[in-house]
């Protein structure tokens, strides 16, 4: 869900980077739906089918599977995390946070629950609270690239592009092929008045993910801005 990086620079859009949880404990030759046909009360398979449906833009159907997973196995923290993500995509942030809280009650050291809760808080304009959750996520899982990238987005919203870039750099050290992070780094560079460098990052984002709408939009506008400055 993209947001403007700063109120004074409205066209570049950053990309929040959430992470769901998939667990597979059945034999590799079986996919999730096969697993459910064989064992309908398989909580992990319901969670994973829900994850796939949410990725296809079907959050309501996904939630039905997360509900099933939790009915079968109430301590499935990852189902709460994924349910929270689906609710956030439905525009229900308060309900999403309730599920991240539930996940942390079950599993206090769940990095994804902290990281995704931080994203929702960032979207709500609560940067200090969001950063606390990114810090917790990284304490639990230091190689959590998405937490670095989202922390950078929040810093950019606060008008701190240099600090934001530090987190984007860290994220790309962990996951070099993250289009969202390159896009966000480009936005921070536009904040610093460096359109040529920004263009390089937007182009890298598009090489990795050609359908990234935010990067396409940012690249087009950055090129137009650069032409005007000549």
N, C-alpha and C positions, 0 to 999 in steps of 0.2 A: 504494500500500500504506500505509494510515493507521497512525500510531503515536500513543500518548498524548503530549501535549506535555510534561508533567512527571509524575513519579511521584505527587506530592501532589494533582494535579488530574486525575483519571482519565477524566472523561467527555468533555471536548472532544477531538476528534481532528483532527489536521492531515493535509494531503494532500501527498505528495511529487509533484513535477511533472517527469516525465522528457520527453525529446525525442528522437525518432528522426529519421533522415535519409532523405529521398526525393529522388531526382534524376530529372529527365525530360529526355532529349535527343532523343526521337523526335518526329515531327510531332504537333501538338496534337490532331489529329482521331483519333489512335489511342490507345486505352487500353492499360494494361500487358499484359493478357492477349492483346489483338490483336497487340501488339508481339512477344510470345513465340511466337505462332502463325507470324508472318512470319519471325522470327529467334530460334529456340530457344536460341541461345548468347548472348543479350543479357543481360549481367551486371546492368546497371542495372534492367532490367525484372524480373529475378528478385528483386533487392533490394526493389523497390517492391511486388511481389506479396506478398513476405514481410511487409513492413510492414503491408499491408492485412490479411493473415490474422492477424497478431499483434493488430491493433486489434480484430478480431472475436473475440478470446479463443481463438485457435487457435495457440498458440506452437509446438507440435510441427510442424505443417504449415509454419509460417513459417520455422522453422529449416531445413527441407529446401530452401527457396528461397535462404536465405542461403548454405547450403553450395554450392548450384549456382552462385551468383554468384561465390563465391570460387574454385570449381574453374575457372570460365571466366576469371576476372580476379583473381588472388590479391592484387593491390594495392588492392582495393576496401575502403577503410577504413570506409565507411559501413555495409557489410554486417557487419563485425565489431561496430560499435556497436549495430546493430539486433539482431544475434544475442545480444549481451550483455544487452540489455533483455529479450528473450524468455526467456533463461535465468533472469534475476532473477525474472521473473513465474512461473517454474516452481519457485521456491524454491531456486535454485542460485547463490548470490551469488559463491562462489569462482570458479566457471566463468565467470560474467558478467565478473568483473574481468579474467580472462585475455584475454577478447576486447576489452575496453577497452584493455588494454595492447598487444595486437596492433595495434589501430587507431592507437595513438599511435606505435608503431614505424614504421608505414607513413606516417603523417601527424602529426608531432609537434605541429602547431598545430591539432588537431581539438578544437574547443570542446565538442562534444557528448560526446566520449569522456571528457573531464575532468568535465563536469557530471554525467553519469550515473554515473561512478565515484564521485563525491562522494555521490550519493544512496545507493548501496549501502553506502558506509562509514558514512553517517549512520544507516541502518537497522541497521547492526551495532554502533551505540553507539561510534563512533570520531569524535567531533566535530572534533577538531583536524585529523585527516587529511582529513576531508570538506571542511572549510573551505579547506584548501590547494588542493583541486581546484576548488572554486567560484571561488577567486581566480584560478587559472590560466584557467578558462573565461572569466571576465570580462575578463582581460587580453587574451585572444585576440579576444573578441567582447563589447564593452562593452554592447551592447543585448540580452544574453542574459537575458531576463526570468526564465526558469525557474531559472537559477543564483542570482539574487537571492532568489527565493521559497524555494528549498531552503536557502540560507544562513540565511534567517530562521527556518525550521523548526528547524535545528540550534541556533541561538541561543535559541529558545524552550525547547528541551529542556535547555539549560544554565541556564534560569531567568533569561534576559535579555530580557524581552518588549519593553522600549523599543528595544533595538538590533534586535530581530527586526522590529519595526514599521517601522524605517527601511528595511530591505531589502524589506519588502512594499510600502512606498510607492514605492520605486524600480522594483520589478517592475511595478506598476500604471501608472507613468508610461510605461513601454515598451509594455505590453499592458493597456490599461484593462479589457478584457472577459475577465479570467481569473478564473473562479469559484473555482479552487483557492486563489488568492492572497487573495481576499476571505474565504474560509473560514478560512485560516490567520491573517489579521489579526484576525478575530473571536476566535479562540482566544487570541491574545496579549492581547487586551483583557480577556478573562475572567480571565487571569492577573493583570492589573492591577486587578481588581475593578471593571470597568466594563461590566456586563452590557447596559445600554441601548445603548451604542455597539457592543458585540459583536453584538447582535441586528441592527443595521442592516447590518453586513457579511455576516452569515449570509443575510439577506434579499436582499442584492445578489447574492450567490453563486447563490441559487436563481432569481433573475430571469434570470441569464445561463445557468444550467444547472439546469433544474427537477428533473432526476433525480439531482442530487448527494446521495448518501446521507449523507455526513459532515455536510454543511451542514444537512440536514433534522434529523439527530439532534442536532447542536449547537444549532440554533434551538429545538427543542422543550424541551431541557433548560435553555437559557438563559431562556426564557420562564417555565418552572416555577420556576426559581431566583428570577427577578425577582418573581413573584407571592408567593413565600414571604417575601421581604424587605419586602413592603408591610405 
